[in-house]
């Protein structure tokens, strides 16, 4: 085999490339770690001989974790441990037996990354200082966020203070709601102050920086898209936060009208009660019925009985 001779004859190999081969073939105690096989050395020789643009793209989409495709790991400043990404860190420490040891990584605090191609630790930068590869096609220097999968359409929202996906042109930042929403909702949603700064009312995961899709309901409150559809699947049509109807219930109200008309209450039970409508917040006095009480203002049956209002003396 002539791979050793080919390398020696090539001449002019960069120090970064030599260091890369050393990293692959030895461990940190200078002991042999992985032999250079007939397949591996030409692979790295090809990287050395490639153009700068080809080197930048070396290993793209070939590294990462379940959350992101990227060519680096991060050193968490909070615990000085190395993780593929902040989500991997948060998931790992959330399993610690001592609850006081559990914590979340603040993305802006990350200062050091480790190149996954050559294993070199270095300050946060897009291009590895040793082997010259792009550690992420997308890099936000504010969030210290790397990602190779640019088809996601990553962008940094300065008002949110974090990176979002989906393309900047497809979103706007609602100042009152305090988050980025689809442009389809611009001027077309009910604003709720800081509506994303809370936990999903179904699964209780924090919504603002969740990786899951989020939906904005008619009332303006938010929850995970999959949790919303799971709720609808179980015939729950009211917002878990404010109890307003989240879908058009007019056909259901019409069916209840028909059922009430076909089921008159006995005379002994024909008395009036006070109700609060969850949909319009109006209070009215109506006749009691075992099936439901209808709001006189908006015609909704999404109501609840309340104590009679106290009149001032």
C-alpha positions, 0 to 999 in steps of 0.5 A: 500500500502506498498511502503513506508515500503518497502523503509524503510526496504530496508536499505542502499539506496545511498544518490544519490538515496534518492536525486533522489526521493526528486527531483521527489517528491518535487520542489525547494521550498520543496513543493510536486511536484509529488506523488510517485505512485504504478508504479513510486517507484518500477521503481526507487527502481529497479534503486537503486538495479541495478548493476553499468553497469545497472545504467549507461544505465538507461534511454538510448535513453529515453531523448533528443530533436529533434536533439540528444538523451541524458540524460542531458541539457546544461547551455549556458554560453553566456546567462545562460539559459538551453537548450537541446542542442546547436542547440535548443539554436541557434534556440531559440535565432535566433527568438529574436526580437532584432537582437543584442541579437541573437548569437550562442553558442560556444560548447567548452565554455559549463561548466555546464550540468543538468542531465535529470534523477535526475535534478542535475546541475554539471560540464561537465562529462559523468556520473552523480555525483548524480544518476550515469547514463551515461548522454551520451553514447558518450561524447566528452570532447573537444566539450562538446557533448553528444549523446546516439545514438552511431549507428551514429558513432560519432568521433572527428576530431582534424583538423576540431575541431568538432565532425562528424558522420559516423565512423572515418574509413569512412572519411579522412580530406582534408587539403586544403578543410579544412573538412572531406570527404568520403574516396571515394573522397580521391584523387578523387575530385577537391580541393577548399581551405576551400570549407566547410567554407561558406554557402550553395548557395541555402538555405544559411545555414552554411555548416561546422557544418550543420546537413544536408548531404553535397555533393561535386560537380565536380568543388569542391564546396559544398552544401547541398545534398537535395539542390543539388537534388532540383536544378537538379530537376529544370533543373539547371545543373551549380554550383551556385558559379563558373557556371561549369557543375555539371553533364555529359552534353555530351548528351545534347551538342550532342542534341544542335549540332543537333538542331543548324545543323537543324536551320541555322542562316540567313546570316545577323546574321552570325557573330562571337562573343567572348565567355568564357567557364564556364567549361574550362575557355577558350576564343574563337571566334565562330559564333553566334547562337541563340541556343548557342555558342560552346566552341572550346576547350572542346565542351561545350555549357556552355558558355557566350559572352564576350567583345573582348580581347584588344590587347596590343599596 
